[in-house]
């Protein structure tokens, strides 16, 4: 059975290394989003990578 926790709790556990697993579906009622921020000079290479590797 999957344990349901708050997004704040999972972030805290991830930062300390207490949690290293998959987070999908752990926080019902919340939407998970991922963000990548990188220098402009690397953006095009990352775009190509993302397009060529469309699966998570």
C-alpha positions, 0 to 999 in steps of 0.5 A: 500500500502506498503511503500518502503524504503532503508535498511539503513532507515529500520535499523535506524527505527528499532533501535529507535523503530519507526518500529516494523513490518514485513520487508519482501518485503520493500526494492525492489532490495535488498535481506534480510538475517538473521544471528544468532551469538551465543557461540559455546556451544549453537550452537548445541541446536540452530541447533536442534531448527532450524531443528525442526522448519523449518518455519519462 
